Amino acid sequence: MQCDVFSTHPTGGNGLAVVLDGAGLSDDEMQGFARWTNLAETTFICPATDPRADYLLRIFTTARELPFAGHPTLGSAACWLAAGHAPRVDGVITQQCGVGLVAIDLTGDTPAFIAPPTAIAPMPAKVMDDLVTGLNLDRARALRHAVLNNGPEWHVIEMASADDLTGLDASAITPVPPYSVGLIGAQDAGAQTDYEVRMFSMFAGLKEDPITGSLNAALAHWLQDQGRADAPYVVAQGTCIGRTGRVHVAQDSAKNMRIGGHTNILIRGDVIL
């Protein structure tokens, strides 16, 4: 199946290819197919090796395997359900992946995964200086910065306003490898969303991701650590590249951060591998 995640509008989110039967495929075969689809990620649903899980998810970019990613988690769950499967526990899918077990709550307005733990560390001053220069940021407008790790590692900078993000010209950015950079800025009062987020991968050149669930999960824990995530909020991402991504973030009664969004299934069919 091929689906679009984190938008109510088909093709407004982040594309994902899902192979429902990944059993028996080698790592090279999975990587080869992910390279062929040329999407941000391609996933393979395999039999779980942990008896508590509904399935094991393998997640590949065009170049490497990821231990965890957000839009592949929600998109794969939606495709698995659409194929006629049901979770062992009513209302909750338990996904096994590289970071362990991830719960996907199906009971809310939008399906939401429970954000895996995030390690929060200071960003070295030299790295911050390099990123500010490479992204042409106004250092005086940078409020906070940190290194977050929830499987992927994110170098994140909070800017004073969403306008600092939407006014950023990606064509003028000088990549600072090998970082994945997340920018976040608050929207003005009365806006339809609470924050704007942009993500730039700088591993090989520069690539902007339309909507990034794992980054938003890490940012949610960062805001929670600062005492700023008590109320639900909505993130817009992909605005500057023609997408209408919406990530719904909420803290539950157990202090878990829930990262939710819509999935549209666009293509169904068979794949010969």
C-alpha positions in Angstrom: 0.0 0.0 0.0 1.0 3.6 -0.4 -0.4 6.2 2.0 -0.1 9.8 3.0 0.3 10.7 6.7 -0.3 13.7 8.9 -2.8 15.5 6.8 -6.5 15.4 6.2 -5.9 16.2 2.5 -4.6 13.3 0.3 -1.1 14.2 -0.9 -0.9 17.0 1.7 1.2 15.0 4.1 4.2 12.8 4.0 4.2 9.8 1.6 4.9 6.2 2.8 5.1 2.8 1.1 4.0 -0.1 3.3 4.8 -3.8 2.4 2.3 -5.8 4.5 4.2 -9.1 4.3 7.8 -8.5 4.8 8.5 -12.0 6.2 11.4 -13.7 4.4 12.9 -10.5 2.8 16.5 -9.9 3.3 17.9 -6.6 4.6 19.3 -5.9 1.1 15.9 -6.6 -0.6 14.2 -4.2 1.8 16.8 -1.5 1.3 16.6 -2.0 -2.5 12.9 -1.6 -2.6 13.0 1.5 -0.4 15.6 2.9 -2.7 13.3 2.1 -5.7 10.2 3.8 -4.2 12.3 6.9 -3.5 9.9 8.0 -0.7 11.1 9.5 2.6 10.4 6.0 4.2 9.3 2.6 3.2 8.2 0.0 5.8 7.9 -3.7 6.0 5.5 -5.4 8.4 7.0 -8.6 9.8 6.0 -11.2 12.4 6.8 -9.9 15.9 9.5 -11.6 17.9 8.1 -10.1 21.2 4.9 -11.8 22.2 3.5 -8.5 23.5 3.6 -7.0 20.0 1.1 -7.1 17.1 3.9 -6.9 14.5 7.5 -6.0 13.9 8.1 -2.9 11.8 11.2 -2.4 9.7 11.7 1.2 8.6 14.0 2.2 5.7 14.9 5.5 4.0 16.4 5.4 0.6 19.8 5.0 2.2 19.5 3.3 5.6 17.3 1.6 8.2 15.8 3.7 11.1 15.1 2.4 14.6 12.0 4.5 14.8 10.1 7.1 12.8 6.7 8.7 13.4 4.8 8.9 10.1 5.8 5.3 9.2 4.4 4.2 12.6 1.0 5.8 12.0 0.8 5.0 8.3 1.8 1.4 8.7 -0.7 0.9 11.5 -3.5 2.3 9.3 -2.5 0.0 6.4 -2.4 -3.0 8.7 -5.8 -2.3 10.0 -7.2 -1.7 6.5 -5.9 -5.1 5.5 -8.3 -6.7 7.9 -6.1 -7.2 11.0 -7.1 -6.4 14.6 -4.8 -5.7 17.6 -4.4 -8.1 20.4 -5.6 -5.5 22.8 -8.7 -3.6 21.8 -8.0 0.0 20.9 -4.2 -0.2 21.0 -1.7 -1.5 18.4 1.6 -2.5 19.9 4.4 -2.1 17.4 7.8 -3.6 17.8 10.7 -1.7 16.2 14.3 -0.7 16.8 13.5 1.4 19.9 11.4 -1.4 21.5 7.6 -1.4 21.8 5.6 1.6 20.7 1.9 1.8 21.5 -0.5 3.3 19.0 -3.8 4.5 20.6 -6.8 4.1 18.3 -9.4 5.5 20.7 -9.0 9.3 20.2 -10.1 11.7 17.4 -6.9 10.8 15.5 -4.7 7.6 15.9 -1.7 8.6 18.1 1.5 6.8 19.0 2.9 7.2 22.5 6.2 9.0 22.0 9.2 6.9 23.0 11.6 8.3 25.6 13.7 11.2 24.5 17.2 12.0 25.8 17.8 15.7 26.1 21.3 17.1 26.0 22.9 20.5 25.6 24.0 21.5 22.1 27.7 22.2 21.9 28.3 25.9 21.3 30.4 25.3 18.2 27.6 23.2 16.6 25.0 25.9 17.4 27.3 28.5 15.8 27.7 26.4 12.7 24.0 25.8 12.4 23.0 29.4 12.9 25.5 30.4 10.2 24.5 27.6 7.8 20.8 28.2 8.1 21.2 32.0 8.0 19.3 32.4 11.3 19.1 35.6 13.4 21.0 34.5 16.5 19.1 37.1 18.6 15.8 35.4 17.6 17.0 31.9 18.8 15.4 31.3 22.2 16.5 27.8 23.1 18.5 24.9 21.6 19.3 21.3 22.5 20.2 17.9 21.1 17.3 15.4 21.3 17.5 11.6 20.7 14.5 9.3 20.5 16.1 6.8 18.1 17.0 9.5 15.5 19.1 12.4 16.8 17.8 15.9 16.4 19.6 19.2 16.7 16.7 21.5 17.6 16.4 25.3 17.8 13.4 27.2 19.0 13.0 30.6 17.2 11.0 33.5 18.6 8.2 33.2 16.0 6.8 30.9 13.3 7.6 33.8 10.9 11.3 33.1 11.5 10.7 29.7 10.0 8.4 30.5 7.2 10.6 33.4 6.1 13.7 31.2 5.9 14.9 30.7 2.3 15.9 27.0 2.0 17.8 27.7 -1.2 20.2 30.0 0.7 21.0 27.3 3.4 24.6 25.9 3.5 24.3 22.3 4.7 26.2 21.5 7.9 26.6 17.7 7.8 25.9 15.3 9.4 23.0 16.8 11.2 19.2 16.5 11.2 18.0 20.0 12.3 14.6 20.8 13.7 13.3 24.3 13.9 10.2 25.3 15.9 8.5 28.6 16.4 5.2 29.6 18.0 2.4 30.9 15.9 0.7 34.2 16.6 -2.4 34.2 18.8 -5.5 33.3 16.8 -3.7 31.2 14.2 -5.2 27.8 13.2 -2.1 26.0 14.7 0.1 26.6 17.7 3.6 26.0 16.3 5.3 25.8 12.9 8.1 23.2 12.5 10.6 22.7 9.8 13.1 19.8 9.5 16.3 19.8 7.4 18.3 16.6 6.9 22.0 17.5 6.1 23.5 14.0 5.7 23.9 14.3 1.9 23.2 17.8 0.7 20.1 19.4 2.0 16.6 17.9 2.2 13.5 19.2 3.9 11.1 16.7 5.2 7.4 17.4 4.7 6.2 16.2 8.2 8.3 14.5 10.8 6.5 12.5 13.5 9.7 11.4 15.3 11.0 15.0 15.4 7.6 16.3 16.8 7.7 13.5 19.4 11.1 14.6 20.5 10.0 18.3 20.6 7.0 17.3 22.6 9.2 15.8 25.3 11.5 18.8 25.2 8.5 21.2 25.8 7.2 18.8 28.5 10.6 18.9 30.2 10.2 22.7 30.3 6.6 22.5 31.7 5.2 23.8 28.4 3.1 20.8 27.2 0.3 20.6 29.7 -2.3 21.6 27.1 -2.9 19.9 23.7 -1.4 21.7 20.7 -1.3 21.4 17.0 1.9 21.7 14.8 1.9 22.8 11.2 4.8 21.4 9.1 5.5 21.4 5.4 4.0 24.8 4.8 7.0 26.1 2.9 7.1 23.1 0.5 3.4 23.0 -0.4 2.2 20.5 2.2 -0.6 20.9 4.8 0.9 18.7 7.6 -0.8 18.7 10.9 0.5 16.9 14.0 -1.8 16.7 17.1 0.1 16.5 20.4 -1.4 15.9 23.8 -0.2 14.8 27.2 -2.3 12.0 28.7 -3.1 11.4 32.4 0.0 9.2 32.7 2.2 12.0 31.4 2.8 10.2 28.1 3.1 12.4 25.0 0.7 11.3 22.3 1.6 12.2 18.7 -1.4 11.9 16.4 -2.4 12.5 12.8 -4.6 11.4 9.9 -3.6 8.8 7.3 -5.0 8.6 3.8 -4.5 5.3 1.9 -4.0 6.2 -1.8 -2.7 3.1 -3.5 -3.4 -0.6 -2.9 -1.8 -3.5 -4.9 0.7 -6.3 -5.1 4.5 -5.9 -5.2 6.8 -8.5 -6.7 10.1 -8.6 -4.7 
